[in-house]
Structure formats: C-alpha cells, structure tokens
C-alpha cells in the first residue's frame, strides 16, 4: 500500500516532466493587445526572436488592438491553457481591467484568469506636450492649462488606459480642464501629438524618446519613481509636487490560467535568458527600457499593489470604458 501511495504521489511530477520535455512542439503565439509600432510591440518582438532560438519553435507576435488592450487580453484569457497562446501586456492592463470591472463589463480578471510569468522590462511612462505649448515641465503646463482660453486635449491609448487614468488624476489634483481623446494605440497617439491636434499626452518612454530628444515633442515629466537615464534632465512627477501621478511602467508575459507549471517554468527560463542577452539589453536600453526577467512572485506582488492603487481612483473618478 505504501509503495502504491508513493507511486501515485510521483505521477504528477512525472507528468509535469513529460510536459516540459515535449513543450513546445509547434508555433507559440504572443498576443500584443495594441497596434504595431509601439513600445509593447517592439519589446515583444525582441523577446520573440530570442525565445524562438531558445525553444526551437517559432514564436510569433500578433497585434490585436482595441479597448485599451482588453480585446487582445480577452482572447488570451479564453485560449487553451497549453502554453501556445501568451499575452505580452503593459501597465495599461492594471488600469483598463480595473475600469472595466468597475462598470461591470470586464470579460476577464487579471488576477484570476491569467498566470503572470515574468516582467520582461520596466519602462517609465513619459508625459509630453506639443512644442506650441509654452511650458518646460508639468508644473508649468498646469499653470498654462489654468489660463488657456481654448480647450486643451490630452490623448491616451484608450478609455481606462494609463494615460486616461493619469490625465483624470491630474485634472482632479490641479483643477485644470482638458478633454480626453482616446486612440487605439501609442503609435497613432504620438502622430496626433506631433501634428498638434492634441496638446498633451503620454505613453511609455521608448514610444516617443526620439521625438523628445529631437525637440519635436516636449517632455513634461517622468511618472516613475526615479529619473530615466535616457532623459536625465526630465524631472519625476514627485519632484514636481504631484506624487499621486507616480506609477511604475512595465511590460510582461502572461499565460491563461490553468497552464501547467512545467510549461510556465520553461517559458520563464527563456524570458530570463532573453532579458539577459547583451544584444537584447543593449536594444532595450537604447529606447529607455530596463531589462528585467523578474520572478513570478515579484510580478504578482507588483500587480497586486498597482491594482489596489488604481481601483479606488477608478471608482472615485468614475472612469468609464467606452
């Protein structure tokens, strides 16, 4: 009886080992829930190339934009939990999910329907203005907005997205007036900001780093806890007296809930290896991203902290996802 019991206890371990040995046996699909051309898309493709080499199977990136990233995320939540459909998302996941849940329209739960695998990179959020705006930082922008005769427009990557969240908190804390203009992703947002059709907006630093450096757009503030080495003269929101805007930007991998532990471990191993490759690190650092390759526990703790910060504000400001 003892021998039989021991054998039964060993079966799950053997099954897990078998899954790990067999995985992957076909193409892996990584869903990026935004249009091509943004930071999340670029980072996903860096990881996909490295993971293709390490796993011996093709890792393809598919862009499924819309609704602040929730459409692509929902596809992954409903996918088979076998490791062949993954999600590469960013900080917007925390804010959009919280907004959708508040209005009772979320089709997935970030904490229940997904397994966090690893943070691929930390990327600070950057707030920007069109050069026609006479302000050199966010503090001066607030003063300008208070005295502006014409309505100001701020752009985001969609209702419930990070910049929508930040824009509404900025309005609440300073009393300024701005109208929200949502876009399907960072690339179209930046194009409209460059044209001057909107005056203010923001996304992950790497999306607009070249424009900030060239002067085509004016950086107003970094939302992270520290200044970015890529733009060392740009102050943080805390330095400018707006600590409620401070939030950590990230990009990371998720799998559908129920994906076997052995598969998650295999994927995590390859993500960490990719994040530590010199050529991958160099490319990330060139666009202001900080390579990570975090543990699952670290990623889970970060998500829990962010969601606990975002949800009360979403409820207070009644952020509604269209």
Secondary structure, 3 states (H helix, E strand, C coil): CHHHHHHHHHHHHHHHHHHHHHCCCCCEEEEECCCCCCHHHHHHHHHHHHHHHHHCCCEEEEECCCHHHHHHHHHHHCCCCCCCEEEEEECHHHHHHHHHHHCCCCCCCCCCCEEEEEEEEEECEEEEEECCCCCCCHHHHHHHHHHCCCCCEEEECCCCCHHHHHHHHHHHHHCCCCEEEECCCHHHHHHHHHHCCCCEEEEEHHHHHHHHHHCCEEEEEECCCCCCHHHCCCCECCCCCCHHHCCCCEEEEEEECCCCHHHHHHHHHHHHHHHCCHHHHHHHHHCCEEECCCCHHHHHHHHHHHHHHHHHHHHHHCCCCC
